[in-house]
Amino acid sequence: MRVISSTAVCVLLSVVSLWAQSSSRIAAEGGDIVITPIIHASVQIEHAGVVVQVDPWSVGDLSDAKPADLILITDDPGHHLDPDAIAKLRKPGAPVVLTAAAQAGFADGTVLSNGESGLFADIRVEAVGAYDMTPGRPFHPRGEANGYVVTLGGKRVFLAGVGECVPEVQALQGIDVAFMPMNLPVDRMRPIPLAECVKTFKPKVVYLNHYDQAYTGWLSNPQGDPPADTQDTPATIRAFAAALDGEGIEFRDAAWYPPRAR
């Protein structure tokens, strides 16, 4: 288990304490779907008293996060698979759906492979391929990670996981809300290609997440000051939004990361 020094913990807490998370809503049958970004790929989704936690991560502020009826894990790195966060947020007996690779780090979960589906906590969950086709490190091979489609209140919510615009993503139909990664290494899923990807399956609403990899690395091991934003993250978000202009797809910007306080 990785140990973070007390000094690093204090630095991290001082950064996270500056940051307020906010929720947004999607109209659905039986009441609104309430979406609360937590950090990076971690998001809380609520509907009709049911709580889904996706990739819960202890680095985020979990103090107001709600106990989960269902937990979805997209991949096995620590910012996706965090057993401590799962233990903190999991209701007794709540299903944890994950990949075979993630099960090696968390045995008490149910594996759902790419292309499989099932009913968990009375929620339909479909596993969608999340992988890379462009070589380069880090590389996400086919079958190792999942995206998920969950159906809540008659709405289909797609959580892409981490990968490129693979055929399985382009073939999606009837997606109401999508969470998409951006700014991945070796020019995978940069703003304009990502916008073109989103246009292939046309969700009604799209959120960006998992888009500041350097900062995420520092948050995982907060030594010294946070890294400079050399990719100009706000500019990449604006470029993505501009590329969707006129497409009838609503982009919702959200605060997935605490500010780079120094």
N, C-alpha and C positions, 0 to 999 in steps of 0.2 A: 504493500500500500504506500502511495506517495505521501510524504509528510511535508507540509508547508510550514515554514518558520512562523513564529508569532509575529514578527515584524511584517512579513508578507501578508499575513491574515489581517493585520491592522490596516495596511495599505489598501487591500482589497475591500474591506468593510467601509473605508472612507470613500472609496469610489462609488460603491453600490448605494451608499446612503444618500448620495446626491441625486438619485434617479427615481422617478415616480412612474410606475406602470399604469396604463389606462386600458379600459376595455372598449370594445365596439360590438355592435349587434347586427345580426342577420335575421330578417323576418322568416319564420318557419311555422309549420303546423304545430299547434300545442304550445306556442310561445317562442320568443326570440332565442336564437343561438347566441350565446355571449362568448366572445373571443378575447382572451387576455394574454398577450405576449409576455413571456417571462424573461428569456434570454437566449440569443443565438438561434437554436432550433427548438427550444422549449416553449410550449404554449399550452394554456388551459382552455378547454372548450366545454361549455355547459349548455345543456338543453333539458328543460322540464325536470329539473332536479337531479339530472345525471351529469357526472363530471368525468371528462376524459383528459388525462394528462399525457402529453406527447414529449418524449425525450426529457423528462425532468432532470435538472442539473443543479447541484447544491450551490454552485457559484452564483446563481440567480437568487433573488430575494423570494424565498418560499414562505415567508411569515404569513402572508395573506392567501397563499394557495390553498385550494380546497381538497379534502380527501377524495381520492379517485375511485370511481366505480370501474374504470378501465384505464390501463396504462399501455401505450404503444411505444415501442423502441425501434427506431429505424436502422441503427447500426451499432457497432461495438466500441468505437472510441469513447473515452470518458465523458466527452461533452454530449454524447447521445445516451450512453449506458452508464448510469451512476447508481449503484445499488443502495447507497445511503439515501439518495433522493427518493428512490422507489420505496424504501422502507418508511420514510417520513410521510409520504403522500398516499400510500396504498391503503385502502380499506381492507379489513380482514377478508381474505378469500377473493379479493378482486382479481380478475384475470390480468396477466401481463403478457402481451403479444409481442414477440420479438423474432429475430432471425436466428438461424442455427449458429452463426458466429457469435452473436450476443449471448446465446444460451450458455456458451462456454464460460462466460463471466457472470451469469445469473441463471442458476439451474431451475429456479421455481417459476418458469415461464412457459408459454405455449408457442411453439415454432409455427410460423406461417410463412411458407416459401413463396417466391414470386409466382403470381398467377393463381394462388390459392385464396379461398375466402372462407369465412365462418361467422358464426353468431356468438358474440361475447358480451356479457352483461346486457343481452337483448339488443345489441347494436351490430348491424352488419358491417363487417370489416373485410375489405378486399386488399390483398397485397399486390403492389405494382412494382415492376422491376426498377431499381435505382442503381445505375452503373455508368461507367464511362466507356466511350468508344475511341477517344483520343488518347494516345499514350502519353505518359508523363507522371511524375510523382507529385503528390500521392495519387495512386490509381485505385479506382473502385471497380473491381471485377464483377462481372455479371453473376447474380445469385447470392452475393454476399450481404447486400443491404436491401431494405424495402422502402418503397413509398406505400402509402395507405390511402384508400378511399373509405370514409365512414359515412353512413347515412343517418342523419338526425333530423327529425321533424320533416321528413320528405325532401331534405336538402342533401346533396352529395358534396362532401368536403374532401378535397385531395391534399394530402401532405406528401410532398414530393420526395422527401429524403434528400440524399446527396447523389447527384449524377448528372448526366447530360440529357439532352432532349431525345431520348431513345424512342423507338417505335411504340413501345407500350404506353408512353406518355402521350404521344401524338394521337394514339387511337382512343383516348379517353372520350367519353360522351356524357353529356348531361351534368357537367361539373358546375356547381353553383359557387363554390369558394375554393381557391387554390392557394397553397403556401409553397413558394418556389425559392430555391437557393440561387445566389448570384455571386459573381466575382471569384469563381473557383480557379484553382491553379491552371497553368499552361493554357490560358485563354478559353477554358471551358466555361460556358454559361456566363459570358460577359453580358452587359446590359442589352445591347441590340440583339445578339443571338437569342438571349433569353426572351425578349419581347416577341421575337419571331416564333419561338417555341410556344409561348402562351397563346398566340394567335391561332395555332393549329387546333387547339381544343376549346378555345373560347370560354373560359369560365366567366361567370357574371362578375365576380369580385376576385381580385388577386392581392395577396400580401407577399412581400419579399421577406426572407429570413436567411440566416446562415451566410451573411455577405461580408463580414469583417473577420477574415481568417487570422490576420496578424494580431489583432486585439484579443481575439478568442484565445490564442496561444498564451498571451500575457495574462489574461484572466485565469487561465489554468495554473499558472505559476508566476504570480505577480512579484517579480524582482525588479527593483528600481522603478523608474517612471514608465507609464504606458508608452507603447511605440507610437511614433508619429504616423499620421494617416497619409502615407505616401500615395495611396491609390485614389485619394480625394473621394471618400465614400459618398458624401452628399451629392457630388457631381454624377457619380454612377447611378444613384437613385433617380436623379432628375432626368438623366439620359433614358433610363428605362421607362419612366412615366411619359416622356415626350414621344417615345416610339410607340406607345399604345394610344396616343391621342387620336380620337375619331373612330376607334375600333369597337366602341360600345362595351368596353371592359373597364370596370371601376377599379382603380388602383388605390389601396389604402396603405399609406405610410404608417409605420408603427415604430415605437422606441424599443428596439430589441437589445440595445446595449447601453450601459451607463456612459455618461460623458467621460471624455479623456481628461479628467482632472489632473492637474500637476501641482 
